[in-house]
Amino acid sequence: MTSCANSYTVQGSSSISEFDGGKLYLKAIKNNELKKIDSCDVIHGEFEFHGTLDTVRMANLFMDDESIMPLVLEEGPITIKIDNAMQRVSGTPLNEKLYDFLDKHKQLGNRMGELTHKHSQMLLNGATELEANEAVQVEAAQIAKEEDHLVTSFISENFDNVLGPGVFMMVTSAYQYPILTPQIEHIMSMATDKFKSNPYVKDFYQTATENTARMQGLDSSVNNISVADTLTTDTLSK
């Protein structure tokens, strides 16, 4: 699955009226910058990409400057479906694997989002504020634990193909600035040399390590830098 691909074919459909007449782009990271690799028009809800590829890579589907969804460009027929209920890429092994993971991750997010309703419902049913808070906190901690396990397991299972670094980028690009978390440290402690040498992973880990050293006062060359100063560290290009 990580061997070189000769070509890719993407066929997509959308039932969202705003897409009609629009222009879609495939963009991917190259040299820490997001570059356009292909484009097409949406006609009557249908769109199509074709191209050659020297290696399997992660990409994102964009409409103008708005990111819509990730996908893997690999050899074989790739299908994209976009409607108000779902966004999914299927048809090739890595895309199937990616979207099975994203579906599970979304389910956990939905469960977390339902906790506010559960808290209100408990209060309406006569629970005290303390009882409702404790119940919600316990469930939130359990969901967070499941999410940590899901992400860590998926990345580690895909260290040596594009999905590992790709999902690592999705997770860490949401950070305000690169920093070492227990999850990141655990992932890197298990990582293969191939994963560690990925340009994004390598740069993120180096910057995060430096930021953490500054915040802990371990870097003697920046002893006078405050924690607030580290918050201005530039993040890597998404």
N, CA, C and O of each residue as an XYZ file, in Angstrom:
952
protein
N       0.807     -1.202      0.000
C       0.000      0.000      0.000
C       0.848      1.263      0.000
O       0.355      2.350     -0.302
N       2.111      1.120      0.336
C       2.958      2.310      0.357
C       3.842      2.396     -0.882
O       4.702      3.273     -0.968
N       3.639      1.486     -1.851
C       4.451      1.524     -3.051
C       4.000      2.657     -3.970
O       2.934      3.242     -3.780
N       4.832      2.957     -4.972
C       4.526      4.068     -5.856
C       3.278      3.781     -6.678
O       3.078      2.665     -7.157
N       2.452      4.788     -6.835
C       1.253      4.663     -7.643
C       1.478      5.364     -8.968
O       2.101      6.425     -9.008
N       0.970      4.775    -10.076
C       1.142      5.368    -11.386
C       0.112      6.453    -11.662
O       0.431      7.462    -12.291
N      -1.112      6.259    -11.203
C      -2.159      7.230    -11.480
C      -3.254      7.133    -10.432
O      -3.356      6.146     -9.703
N      -4.057      8.160    -10.373
C      -5.220      8.146     -9.489
C      -6.438      8.629    -10.273
O      -6.322      9.410    -11.217
N      -7.603      8.145     -9.858
C      -8.874      8.569    -10.440
C      -9.835      8.847     -9.300
O     -10.071      7.985     -8.454
N     -10.386     10.044     -9.278
C     -11.337     10.432     -8.243
C     -12.646     10.820     -8.917
O     -12.683     11.739     -9.735
N     -13.702     10.127     -8.575
C     -15.037     10.461     -9.070
C     -15.901     10.845     -7.884
O     -16.008     10.088     -6.919
N     -16.517     12.018     -7.949
C     -17.284     12.497     -6.804
C     -18.664     12.977     -7.175
O     -18.947     13.321     -8.322
N     -19.520     12.989     -6.161
C     -20.870     13.518     -6.336
C     -21.264     14.270     -5.077
O     -20.838     13.936     -3.971
N     -22.091     15.298     -5.271
C     -22.576     16.087     -4.147
C     -24.024     16.487     -4.390
O     -24.398     16.899     -5.489
N     -24.832     16.358     -3.338
C     -26.232     16.782     -3.420
C     -26.416     18.188     -2.853
O     -27.542     18.676     -2.751
N     -25.307     18.841     -2.483
C     -25.368     20.185     -1.908
C     -25.376     21.203     -3.048
O     -24.430     21.269     -3.833
N     -26.428     21.983     -3.133
C     -26.620     22.880     -4.281
C     -25.502     23.909     -4.417
O     -25.169     24.320     -5.529
N     -24.919     24.328     -3.289
C     -23.864     25.349     -3.339
C     -22.626     24.872     -4.106
O     -21.820     25.687     -4.555
N     -22.479     23.566     -4.253
C     -21.318     23.041     -4.964
C     -21.431     23.229     -6.472
O     -20.416     23.374     -7.153
N     -22.659     23.228     -7.005
C     -22.843     23.313     -8.448
C     -22.233     24.582     -9.025
O     -22.489     25.687     -8.546
N     -21.423     24.404    -10.059
C     -20.766     25.536    -10.687
C     -19.507     25.982     -9.989
O     -18.822     26.890    -10.458
N     -19.193     25.350     -8.868
C     -17.993     25.709     -8.123
C     -16.758     24.997     -8.643
O     -16.849     24.099     -9.480
N     -15.618     25.402     -8.143
C     -14.356     24.777     -8.534
C     -13.732     24.109     -7.325
O     -13.614     24.709     -6.256
N     -13.336     22.866     -7.506
C     -12.718     22.091     -6.440
C     -11.226     21.911     -6.721
O     -10.793     21.861     -7.872
N     -10.458     21.816     -5.642
C      -9.013     21.640     -5.753
C      -8.564     20.479     -4.878
O      -9.101     20.248     -3.795
N      -7.578     19.762     -5.368
C      -6.847     18.820     -4.536
C      -5.553     19.506     -4.123
O      -4.799     19.989     -4.967
N      -5.303     19.544     -2.814
C      -4.084     20.183     -2.308
C      -3.365     19.218     -1.379
O      -3.998     18.434     -0.673
N      -2.033     19.281     -1.384
C      -1.220     18.418     -0.524
C      -0.024     19.207     -0.010
O       0.387     20.205     -0.600
N       0.523     18.732      1.108
C       1.697     19.370      1.700
C       2.955     18.992      0.934
O       3.228     17.816      0.695
N       3.711     20.006      0.555
C       5.022     19.785     -0.048
C       5.969     20.842      0.491
O       5.715     22.040      0.370
N       7.077     20.379      1.094
C       8.043     21.294      1.719
C       7.368     22.204      2.745
O       7.636     23.404      2.802
N       6.487     21.608      3.553
C       5.763     22.312      4.617
C       4.840     23.408      4.097
O       4.464     24.305      4.851
N       4.470     23.349      2.821
C       3.515     24.287      2.256
C       2.410     23.531      1.541
O       2.640     22.471      0.959
N       1.201     24.091      1.592
C       0.057     23.469      0.939
C       0.053     23.875     -0.533
O      -0.047     25.057     -0.860
N       0.163     22.884     -1.415
C       0.254     23.143     -2.848
C      -0.936     22.523     -3.584
O      -1.410     21.448     -3.217
N      -1.414     23.213     -4.626
C      -2.459     22.660     -5.484
C      -1.866     21.599     -6.399
O      -0.825     21.804     -7.024
N      -2.555     20.453     -6.466
C      -2.096     19.424     -7.397
C      -3.064     19.163     -8.532
O      -2.667     18.644     -9.576
N      -4.327     19.514     -8.349
C      -5.319     19.272     -9.392
C      -6.546     20.132     -9.114
O      -6.749     20.602     -7.995
N      -7.363     20.330    -10.148
C      -8.594     21.090     -9.982
C      -9.639     20.601    -10.969
O      -9.305     20.003    -11.992
N     -10.911     20.857    -10.660
C     -11.995     20.504    -11.579
C     -13.235     21.305    -11.227
O     -13.334     21.869    -10.137
N     -14.174     21.352    -12.149
C     -15.445     22.037    -11.929
C     -16.506     21.037    -11.494
O     -16.452     19.860    -11.850
N     -17.464     21.518    -10.724
C     -18.608     20.694    -10.325
C     -19.755     20.996    -11.294
O     -20.226     22.130    -11.377
N     -20.194     19.972    -12.022
C     -21.247     20.140    -13.020
C     -22.393     19.195    -12.696
O     -22.231     17.975    -12.712
N     -23.553     19.772    -12.403
C     -24.738     18.982    -12.043
C     -24.435     18.004    -10.906
O     -24.880     16.856    -10.913
N     -23.670     18.489     -9.935
C     -23.379     17.681     -8.755
C     -22.310     16.621     -8.945
O     -22.074     15.822     -8.039
N     -21.666     16.594    -10.085
C     -20.631     15.596    -10.362
C     -19.287     16.279    -10.576
O     -19.226     17.388    -11.107
N     -18.210     15.614    -10.160
C     -16.866     16.137    -10.409
C     -15.893     14.979    -10.535
O     -16.170     13.866    -10.089
N     -14.753     15.253    -11.145
C     -13.811     14.177    -11.435
C     -12.389     14.710    -11.512
O     -12.141     15.766    -12.095
N     -11.453     13.969    -10.917
C     -10.028     14.277    -10.995
C      -9.295     13.074    -11.605
O      -9.650     11.923    -11.350
N      -8.286     13.356    -12.399
C      -7.387     12.316    -12.909
C      -5.974     12.874    -12.845
O      -5.761     14.066    -13.064
N      -5.017     12.017    -12.547
C      -3.649     12.499    -12.555
C      -2.649     11.388    -12.335
O      -3.013     10.259    -12.003
N      -1.391     11.719    -12.523
C      -0.305     10.779    -12.250
C       0.313     11.128    -10.907
O       0.256     12.272    -10.457
N       0.892     10.143    -10.289
C       1.423     10.335     -8.942
C       2.649      9.464     -8.773
O       2.623      8.274     -9.090
N       3.734     10.061     -8.270
C       4.952      9.283     -8.098
C       4.977      8.537     -6.776
O       5.797      7.640     -6.579
N       4.071      8.907     -5.862
C       3.999      8.208     -4.582
C       2.619      8.396     -3.968
O       1.944      9.385     -4.253
N       2.199      7.465     -3.136
C       0.941      7.603     -2.407
C       1.071      8.777     -1.450
O       2.094      8.919     -0.781
N       0.028      9.633     -1.375
C       0.122     10.789     -0.481
C      -1.252     11.175      0.062
O      -2.289     10.899     -0.540
N      -1.212     11.821      1.221
C      -2.412     12.423      1.785
C      -2.673     13.741      1.075
O      -1.742     14.463      0.718
N      -3.958     14.046      0.874
C      -4.345     15.312      0.267
C      -5.628     15.793      0.922
O      -6.229     15.087      1.732
N      -6.038     16.995      0.566
C      -7.311     17.549      1.042
C      -8.099     18.083     -0.138
O      -7.537     18.642     -1.080
N      -9.409     17.902     -0.069
C     -10.297     18.471     -1.072
C     -10.730     19.847     -0.598
O     -11.214     20.008      0.523
N     -10.551     20.830     -1.457
C     -10.891     22.219     -1.141
C     -11.910     22.752     -2.135
O     -11.905     22.364     -3.303
N     -12.786     23.641     -1.674
C     -13.542     24.507     -2.563
C     -13.030     25.917     -2.318
O     -13.216     26.469     -1.234
N     -12.392     26.493     -3.309
C     -11.674     27.750     -3.135
C     -10.665     27.577     -1.998
O      -9.781     26.727     -2.103
N     -10.767     28.354     -0.916
C      -9.810     28.243      0.188
C     -10.375     27.478      1.382
O      -9.760     27.451      2.448
N     -11.535     26.862      1.209
C     -12.172     26.150      2.316
C     -11.900     24.647      2.211
O     -12.254     24.008      1.220
N     -11.266     24.097      3.247
C     -10.996     22.665      3.278
C     -12.289     21.898      3.538
O     -13.049     22.234      4.446
N     -12.530     20.871      2.737
C     -13.758     20.099      2.863
C     -13.514     18.756      3.543
O     -14.225     18.393      4.480
N     -12.510     18.019      3.072
C     -12.280     16.689      3.625
C     -10.919     16.147      3.183
O     -10.407     16.530      2.132
N     -10.336     15.256      3.988
C      -9.073     14.631      3.608
C      -9.314     13.396      2.748
O     -10.401     12.818      2.755
N      -8.291     13.010      2.014
C      -8.333     11.762      1.257
C      -6.917     11.310      0.973
O      -5.966     12.077      1.123
N      -6.781     10.056      0.560
C      -5.489      9.504      0.169
C      -5.483      9.355     -1.339
O      -6.374      8.725     -1.908
N      -4.484      9.931     -1.988
C      -4.312      9.727     -3.417
C      -3.470      8.475     -3.608
O      -2.273      8.459     -3.323
N      -4.115      7.437     -4.092
C      -3.450      6.163     -4.337
C      -4.053      5.548     -5.594
O      -5.104      5.979     -6.069
N      -3.379      4.547     -6.120
C      -3.825      3.933     -7.361
C      -5.166      3.237     -7.145
O      -5.384      2.568     -6.135
N      -6.060      3.410     -8.123
C      -7.359      2.777     -8.044
C      -8.479      3.787     -8.123
O      -8.243      4.994     -8.063
N      -9.715      3.290     -8.258
C     -10.878      4.185     -8.367
C     -11.312      4.722     -7.009
O     -11.787      3.966     -6.162
N     -11.152      6.017     -6.802
C     -11.516      6.661     -5.538
C     -12.871      7.342     -5.720
O     -13.088      8.056     -6.699
N     -13.767      7.118     -4.782
C     -15.110      7.686     -4.856
C     -15.345      8.625     -3.684
O     -15.060      8.284     -2.536
N     -15.870      9.815     -3.983
C     -16.204     10.797     -2.947
C     -17.702     11.058     -2.986
O     -18.278     11.295     -4.048
N     -18.318     11.012     -1.821
C     -19.734     11.349     -1.711
C     -19.898     12.433     -0.656
O     -19.423     12.297      0.471
N     -20.580     13.519     -1.040
C     -20.786     14.637     -0.130
C     -22.259     15.008     -0.133
O     -22.825     15.337     -1.176
N     -22.877     14.952      1.045
C     -24.240     15.453      1.194
C     -24.387     16.037      2.586
O     -23.412     16.116      3.334
N     -25.580     16.441      2.935
C     -25.783     17.089      4.239
C     -25.624     16.126      5.403
O     -25.421     16.556      6.539
N     -25.712     14.835      5.139
C     -25.638     13.844      6.216
C     -24.234     13.277      6.398
O     -23.884     12.841      7.495
N     -23.430     13.276      5.344
C     -22.132     12.618      5.446
C     -21.153     13.129      4.392
O     -21.540     13.708      3.376
N     -19.891     12.898      4.667
C     -18.809     13.113      3.715
C     -17.927     11.879      3.806
O     -17.420     11.560      4.882
N     -17.735     11.184      2.696
C     -16.964      9.945      2.766
C     -16.188      9.710      1.485
O     -16.654     10.009      0.385
N     -14.973      9.159      1.659
C     -14.143      8.731      0.551
C     -14.008      7.215      0.654
O     -13.744      6.684      1.733
N     -14.188      6.524     -0.458
C     -14.141      5.065     -0.444
C     -13.536      4.550     -1.745
O     -13.194      5.330     -2.634
N     -13.408      3.229     -1.847
C     -12.983      2.590     -3.085
C     -11.565      2.069     -3.100
O     -11.251      1.171     -3.881
N     -10.692      2.611     -2.250
C      -9.307      2.139     -2.199
C      -8.944      1.821     -0.742
O      -9.544      2.381      0.176
N      -7.976      0.935     -0.520
C      -7.704      0.432      0.841
C      -7.426      1.499      1.890
O      -8.018      1.472      2.969
N      -6.528      2.444      1.588
C      -6.171      3.432      2.609
C      -7.310      4.408      2.873
O      -7.488      4.852      4.008
N      -8.082      4.749      1.847
C      -9.231      5.628      2.066
C     -10.303      4.945      2.912
O     -10.912      5.574      3.778
N     -10.527      3.674      2.662
C     -11.493      2.922      3.478
C     -11.041      2.909      4.939
O     -11.844      3.102      5.852
N      -9.757      2.679      5.141
C      -9.210      2.623      6.496
C      -9.301      3.979      7.187
O      -9.650      4.062      8.365
N      -8.982      5.047      6.444
C      -9.042      6.396      7.002
C     -10.457      6.750      7.428
O     -10.656      7.278      8.523
N     -11.434      6.472      6.591
C     -12.796      6.895      6.913
C     -13.487      5.999      7.930
O     -14.427      6.438      8.593
N     -13.047      4.762      8.068
C     -13.517      3.951      9.196
C     -13.056      4.593     10.504
O     -13.814      4.668     11.471
N     -11.797      5.057     10.520
C     -11.268      5.749     11.701
C     -12.019      7.048     11.955
O     -12.414      7.316     13.090
N     -12.224      7.865     10.912
C     -12.897      9.151     11.089
C     -14.331      8.978     11.564
O     -14.833      9.791     12.341
N     -14.994      7.918     11.099
C     -16.358      7.642     11.568
C     -16.370      7.346     13.068
O     -17.222      7.852     13.798
N     -15.424      6.525     13.523
C     -15.341      6.202     14.954
C     -15.008      7.449     15.771
O     -15.543      7.649     16.861
N     -14.120      8.281     15.233
C     -13.743      9.503     15.938
C     -14.935     10.455     16.038
O     -15.131     11.108     17.063
N     -15.725     10.529     14.975
C     -16.910     11.388     14.982
C     -17.933     10.902     15.999
O     -18.581     11.711     16.663
N     -18.081      9.596     16.126
C     -19.014      9.036     17.111
C     -18.624      9.440     18.524
O     -19.485      9.764     19.342
N     -17.328      9.421     18.812
C     -16.867      9.852     20.134
C     -17.147     11.337     20.345
O     -17.537     11.750     21.438
N     -16.949     12.138     19.298
C     -17.253     13.563     19.392
C     -18.733     13.809     19.645
O     -19.099     14.698     20.413
N     -19.578     13.021     19.000
C     -21.021     13.153     19.227
C     -21.393     12.807     20.665
O     -22.229     13.470     21.280
N     -20.754     11.751     21.194
C     -21.023     11.371     22.584
C     -20.594     12.478     23.548
O     -21.282     12.756     24.530
N     -19.460     13.101     23.262
C     -18.992     14.198     24.113
C     -19.966     15.376     24.034
O     -20.261     16.022     25.040
N     -20.456     15.643     22.825
C     -21.378     16.750     22.645
C     -22.714     16.547     23.336
O     -23.390     17.519     23.674
N     -23.104     15.296     23.551
C     -24.386     14.995     24.188
C     -24.352     15.178     25.702
O     -25.396     15.151     26.353
N     -23.160     15.364     26.266
C     -23.047     15.449     27.725
C     -23.717     16.702     28.288
O     -24.224     16.679     29.409
N     -23.725     17.785     27.527
C     -24.411     18.997     27.993
C     -25.897     18.730     28.168
O     -26.501     19.157     29.152
N     -26.484     18.024     27.210
C     -27.906     17.669     27.306
C     -28.143     16.733     28.494
O     -29.131     16.865     29.216
N     -27.223     15.789     28.682
C     -27.372     14.849     29.794
C     -27.333     15.588     31.130
O     -28.099     15.277     32.042
N     -26.430     16.571     31.238
C     -26.305     17.357     32.462
C     -27.613     18.089     32.753
O     -28.100     18.074     33.883
N     -28.177     18.728     31.730
C     -29.438     19.458     31.909
C     -30.570     18.512     32.270
O     -31.408     18.836     33.111
N     -30.599     17.348     31.640
C     -31.664     16.387     31.900
C     -31.603     15.868     33.330
O     -32.641     15.677     33.964
N     -30.391     15.636     33.847
C     -30.245     15.172     35.226
C     -30.779     16.213     36.207
O     -31.433     15.873     37.192
N     -30.491     17.486     35.925
C     -30.996     18.550     36.805
C     -32.518     18.595     36.779
O     -33.154     18.776     37.817
N     -33.103     18.432     35.592
C     -34.567     18.430     35.473
C     -35.189     17.244     36.203
O     -36.317     17.319     36.690
N     -34.434     16.151     36.270
C     -34.939     14.945     36.936
C     -34.685     14.942     38.442
O     -34.973     13.958     39.124
N     -34.136     16.060     38.963
C     -34.000     16.181     40.411
C     -32.610     16.001     40.973
O     -32.429     16.093     42.187
N     -31.608     15.745     40.124
C     -30.239     15.595     40.627
C     -29.701     16.953     41.062
O     -30.111     17.992     40.543
N     -28.792     16.932     42.008
C     -28.146     18.181     42.418
C     -27.087     18.566     41.391
O     -26.675     17.758     40.559
N     -26.658     19.828     41.474
C     -25.613     20.296     40.562
C     -24.354     19.464     40.723
O     -23.700     19.130     39.735
N     -24.011     19.128     41.954
C     -22.812     18.332     42.216
C     -22.934     16.946     41.614
O     -21.991     16.447     41.000
N     -24.101     16.314     41.788
C     -24.307     14.972     41.245
C     -24.226     14.986     39.716
O     -23.621     14.100     39.112
N     -24.839     15.994     39.101
C     -24.822     16.084     37.645
C     -23.407     16.334     37.128
O     -22.982     15.737     36.139
N     -22.684     17.225     37.812
C     -21.311     17.515     37.401
C     -20.430     16.279     37.484
O     -19.668     15.990     36.562
N     -20.536     15.545     38.598
C     -19.701     14.359     38.787
C     -19.995     13.299     37.738
O     -19.077     12.675     37.206
N     -21.281     13.092     37.439
C     -21.655     12.085     36.455
C     -21.113     12.444     35.073
O     -20.583     11.589     34.363
N     -21.248     13.694     34.706
C     -20.783     14.140     33.397
C     -19.266     14.083     33.313
O     -18.718     13.692     32.283
N     -18.583     14.467     34.384
C     -17.127     14.442     34.382
C     -16.594     13.022     34.239
O     -15.604     12.798     33.543
N     -17.237     12.069     34.888
C     -16.809     10.673     34.779
C     -16.957     10.181     33.344
O     -16.061      9.531     32.805
N     -18.097     10.498     32.731
C     -18.326     10.053     31.355
C     -17.401     10.768     30.378
O     -16.917     10.161     29.423
N     -17.151     12.065     30.613
C     -16.251     12.809     29.741
C     -14.833     12.231     29.797
O     -14.153     12.135     28.776
N     -14.403     11.851     30.987
C     -13.073     11.259     31.148
C     -12.977      9.926     30.406
O     -11.945      9.612     29.812
N     -14.055      9.151     30.444
C     -14.067      7.869     29.752
C     -14.012      8.062     28.236
O     -13.291      7.347     27.540
N     -14.775      9.030     27.732
C     -14.763      9.307     26.295
C     -13.386      9.794     25.864
O     -12.878      9.387     24.819
N     -12.778     10.672     26.673
C     -11.440     11.179     26.355
C     -10.420     10.044     26.323
O      -9.515     10.039     25.488
N     -10.566      9.098     27.221
C      -9.668      7.936     27.259
C      -9.837      7.082     25.998
O      -8.855      6.616     25.420
N     -11.076      6.886     25.584
C     -11.344      6.121     24.361
C     -10.789      6.838     23.134
O     -10.241      6.209     22.229
N     -10.940      8.173     23.115
C     -10.433      8.952     21.977
C      -8.914      8.875     21.909
O      -8.349      8.718     20.826
N      -8.255      8.983     23.045
C      -6.800      8.889     23.104
C      -6.341      7.535     22.570
O      -5.396      7.452     21.786
N      -7.032      6.465     23.011
C      -6.667      5.109     22.574
C      -6.904      4.942     21.077
O      -6.074      4.359     20.380
N      -8.027      5.447     20.579
C      -8.345      5.325     19.155
C      -7.283      6.004     18.297
O      -6.775      5.409     17.347
N      -6.946      7.250     18.631
C      -5.981      8.007     17.835
C      -4.587      7.393     17.936
O      -3.912      7.207     16.924
N      -4.162      7.080     19.153
C      -2.820      6.521     19.347
C      -2.673      5.191     18.628
O      -1.661      4.944     17.973
N      -3.676      4.336     18.749
C      -3.623      3.020     18.098
C      -3.595      3.159     16.590
O      -2.844      2.460     15.910
N      -4.415      4.066     16.063
C      -4.474      4.219     14.603
C      -3.145      4.728     14.057
O      -2.639      4.207     13.063
N      -2.585      5.733     14.696
C      -1.305      6.267     14.229
C      -0.212      5.204     14.301
O       0.565      5.042     13.361
N      -0.156      4.479     15.425
C       0.899      3.480     15.590
C       0.750      2.314     14.612
O       1.746      1.743     14.167
N      -0.491      1.964     14.278
C      -0.726      0.890     13.308
C      -0.352      1.315     11.888
O      -0.168      0.475     11.006
N      -0.241      2.631     11.679
C       0.035      3.152     10.336
C       1.295      4.010     10.297
O       1.408      4.932      9.489
N       2.249      3.692     11.191
C       3.495      4.448     11.230
C       4.168      4.513      9.857
O       4.707      5.552      9.475
N       4.135      3.393      9.113
C       4.940      3.286      7.907
C       4.154      3.468      6.614
O       4.642      3.114      5.541
N       2.942      4.016      6.702
C       2.262      4.462      5.490
C       1.780      5.894      5.716
O       2.008      6.450      6.790
N       1.128      6.495      4.744
C       0.800      7.918      4.823
C      -0.253      8.242      5.878
O      -0.377      9.399      6.279
N      -1.011      7.254      6.334
C      -2.072      7.531      7.299
C      -1.532      7.935      8.669
O      -2.118      8.788      9.336
N      -0.422      7.332      9.094
C       0.136      7.672     10.404
C       0.520      9.144     10.496
O      -0.013      9.864     11.340
N       1.441      9.608      9.639
C       1.787     11.035      9.654
C       0.596     11.937      9.333
O       0.491     13.041      9.868
N      -0.311     11.465      8.453
C      -1.457     12.285      8.076
C      -2.386     12.574      9.236
O      -2.804     13.715      9.432
N      -2.713     11.544     10.009
C      -3.589     11.745     11.165
C      -2.841     12.470     12.281
O      -3.439     13.257     13.014
N      -1.547     12.216     12.417
C      -0.729     12.970     13.377
C      -0.818     14.461     13.060
O      -0.933     15.282     13.970
N      -0.766     14.815     11.779
C      -0.869     16.209     11.377
C      -2.263     16.767     11.700
O      -2.381     17.891     12.188
N      -3.317     15.982     11.429
C      -4.676     16.428     11.742
C      -4.816     16.755     13.230
O      -5.405     17.771     13.599
N      -4.274     15.888     14.071
C      -4.391     16.070     15.516
C      -3.597     17.284     15.983
O      -4.118     18.128     16.711
N      -2.345     17.371     15.567
C      -1.463     18.408     16.107
C      -1.698     19.784     15.474
O      -1.343     20.800     16.072
N      -2.290     19.832     14.274
C      -2.555     21.133     13.658
C      -3.634     21.901     14.416
O      -3.799     23.104     14.214
N      -4.364     21.212     15.281
C      -5.376     21.882     16.097
C      -4.761     22.543     17.335
O      -5.429     23.321     18.017
N      -3.483     22.237     17.631
C      -2.825     22.826     18.779
C      -2.551     24.306     18.522
O      -2.326     24.713     17.382
N      -2.571     25.100     19.579
C      -2.245     26.522     19.446
C      -0.792     26.705     19.025
O      -0.470     27.625     18.273
N       0.073     25.840     19.504
C       1.489     25.854     19.148
C       2.041     24.475     19.457
O       1.468     23.771     20.288
N       3.141     24.056     18.816
C       3.687     22.710     19.057
C       4.119     22.525     20.505
O       4.875     23.334     21.042
N       3.642     21.472     21.126
C       3.975     21.172     22.519
C       3.908     19.662     22.725
O       3.128     18.974     22.068
N       4.714     19.163     23.623
C       4.685     17.742     23.937
C       3.566     17.460     24.932
O       3.540     18.028     26.024
N       2.657     16.593     24.556
C       1.625     16.108     25.461
C       1.959     14.661     25.810
O       2.776     14.043     25.127
N       1.348     14.106     26.855
C       1.587     12.686     27.149
C       1.285     11.782     25.957
O       1.986     10.796     25.730
N       0.244     12.116     25.195
C      -0.100     11.312     24.024
C       0.998     11.385     22.963
O       1.395     10.361     22.407
N       1.490     12.598     22.681
C       2.546     12.761     21.680
C       3.808     12.028     22.126
O       4.448     11.352     21.321
N       4.166     12.156     23.390
C       5.363     11.479     23.890
C       5.214      9.969     23.791
O       6.172      9.272     23.458
N       4.020      9.456     24.077
C       3.773      8.012     23.979
C       3.901      7.550     22.535
O       4.528      6.526     22.265
N       3.305      8.304     21.596
C       3.391      7.955     20.178
C       4.846      7.942     19.719
O       5.278      7.003     19.052
N       5.598      8.975     20.073
C       6.984      9.063     19.616
C       7.867      8.002     20.257
O       8.868      7.591     19.670
N       7.506      7.554     21.455
C       8.302      6.502     22.102
C       8.173      5.171     21.375
O       9.052      4.317     21.485
N       7.080      4.987     20.631
C       6.851      3.742     19.895
C       7.203      3.873     18.419
O       7.280      2.867     17.714
N       7.419      5.101     17.938
C       7.480      5.373     16.503
C       8.646      4.689     15.803
O       9.716      4.488     16.377
N       8.405      4.339     14.548
C       9.450      3.779     13.699
C      10.313      4.911     13.144
O       9.933      6.081     13.190
N      11.470      4.542     12.623
C      12.364      5.543     12.034
C      11.698      6.243     10.849
O      11.893      7.440     10.636
N      10.915      5.492     10.083
C      10.245      6.091      8.923
C       9.266      7.173      9.363
O       9.205      8.243      8.758
N       8.504      6.897     10.411
C       7.549      7.882     10.912
C       8.291      9.109     11.443
O       7.910     10.241     11.146
N       9.340      8.890     12.221
C      10.092      9.998     12.797
C      10.754     10.874     11.742
O      10.975     12.063     11.970
N      11.071     10.290     10.585
C      11.749     11.052      9.538
C      10.783     11.793      8.624
O      11.220     12.555      7.761
N       9.469     11.587      8.794
C       8.508     12.357      8.010
C       8.743     13.849      8.284
O       8.855     14.235      9.448
N       8.819     14.693      7.260
C       9.174     16.105      7.469
C       8.280     16.824      8.468
O       8.778     17.566      9.315
N       6.960     16.616      8.386
C       6.069     17.297      9.328
C       6.295     16.780     10.748
O       6.428     17.569     11.683
N       6.338     15.463     10.909
C       6.522     14.872     12.237
C       7.849     15.331     12.832
O       7.912     15.724     13.997
N       8.901     15.279     12.033
C      10.232     15.662     12.515
C      10.268     17.112     12.978
O      10.785     17.410     14.055
N       9.718     18.016     12.164
C       9.731     19.444     12.510
C       8.838     19.733     13.714
O       9.207     20.510     14.595
N       7.657     19.101     13.749
C       6.758     19.323     14.880
C       7.408     18.858     16.179
O       7.390     19.577     17.178
N       7.979     17.661     16.164
C       8.549     17.101     17.385
C       9.731     17.932     17.877
O       9.890     18.147     19.079
N      10.555     18.396     16.945
C      11.695     19.228     17.337
C      11.228     20.535     17.961
O      11.733     20.941     19.008
N      10.258     21.202     17.316
C       9.744     22.469     17.842
C       9.025     22.269     19.164
O       9.171     23.074     20.084
N       8.237     21.183     19.262
C       7.513     20.902     20.499
C       8.476     20.629     21.645
O       8.244     21.062     22.773
N       9.553     19.913     21.358
C      10.555     19.625     22.386
C      11.211     20.914     22.869
O      11.419     21.100     24.068
N      11.536     21.802     21.933
C      12.144     23.083     22.296
C      11.172     23.939     23.116
O      11.567     24.553     24.107
N       9.917     23.975     22.704
C       8.913     24.753     23.447
C       8.736     24.226     24.863
O       8.648     24.994     25.821
N       8.685     22.902     24.978
C       8.511     22.293     26.299
C       9.707     22.598     27.192
O       9.541     22.874     28.380
N      10.914     22.549     26.627
C      12.117     22.868     27.397
C      12.079     24.308     27.891
O      12.449     24.592     29.030
N      11.626     25.221     27.022
C      11.529     26.615     27.429
C      10.546     26.778     28.582
O      10.828     27.457     29.570
N       9.389     26.143     28.436
C       8.348     26.293     29.455
C       8.776     25.696     30.788
O       8.355     26.164     31.845
N       9.606     24.670     30.739
C      10.065     24.033     31.970
C      11.366     24.653     32.488
O      11.889     24.246     33.526
N      11.878     25.638     31.752
C      13.101     26.307     32.181
C      14.327     25.447     32.062
O      15.295     25.644     32.797
N      14.309     24.465     31.123
C      15.435     23.539     30.999
C      16.449     23.974     29.959
O      17.559     23.444     29.909
N      16.072     24.941     29.125
C      16.979     25.388     28.079
C      17.741     26.597     28.596
O      17.185     27.692     28.678
N      19.001     26.412     28.942
C      19.796     27.478     29.564
C      19.980     28.675     28.643
O      20.250     29.782     29.111
N      19.836     28.463     27.333
C      20.042     29.575     26.409
C      18.853     30.514     26.357
O      18.951     31.612     25.809
N      17.713     30.088     26.930
C      16.517     30.934     26.890
C      15.906     31.055     28.280
O      14.684     31.090     28.426
N      16.748     31.116     29.289
C      16.250     31.177     30.656
C      15.374     32.395     30.905
O      14.509     32.370     31.781
N      15.593     33.459     30.142
C      14.832     34.683     30.373
C      13.552     34.763     29.553
O      12.833     35.760     29.622
N      13.262     33.722     28.780
C      12.035     33.721     27.982
C      10.884     33.235     28.856
O      10.982     32.187     29.493
N       9.808     33.991     28.883
C       8.649     33.620     29.697
C       7.770     32.630     28.967
O       7.905     32.431     27.759
N       6.864     32.009     29.715
C       5.900     31.092     29.111
C       5.076     31.825     28.071
O       4.760     31.250     27.029
N       4.721     33.071     28.318
C       3.922     33.838     27.366
C       4.645     33.969     26.031
O       4.015     33.958     24.974
N       5.982     34.095     26.083
C       6.747     34.219     24.846
C       6.618     32.971     23.988
O       6.589     33.065     22.761
N       6.540     31.809     24.615
C       6.461     30.576     23.841
C       5.141     30.456     23.114
O       5.048     29.707     22.141
N       4.130     31.160     23.548
C       2.830     31.075     22.904
C       2.818     31.723     21.537
O       1.882     31.524     20.761
N       3.855     32.500     21.231
C       3.911     33.158     19.920
C       4.695     32.346     18.915
O       4.874     32.791     17.782
N       5.174     31.157     19.293
C       5.948     30.327     18.376
C       5.112     29.994     17.151
O       3.962     29.573     17.278
N       5.685     30.182     15.959
C       4.952     29.889     14.723
C       4.706     28.393     14.609
O       5.619     27.594     14.819
N       3.487     28.014     14.282
C       3.172     26.608     14.017
C       3.577     26.267     12.598
O       3.779     27.149     11.764
N       3.692     24.972     12.337
C       4.058     24.541     11.001
C       2.933     24.829     10.033
O       1.772     24.926     10.431
N       3.270     24.966      8.764
C       2.251     25.200      7.747
C       1.310     24.018      7.704
O       1.745     22.867      7.738
N       0.003     24.302      7.630
C      -0.975     23.227      7.586
C      -1.218     22.821      6.142
O      -2.017     21.921      5.880
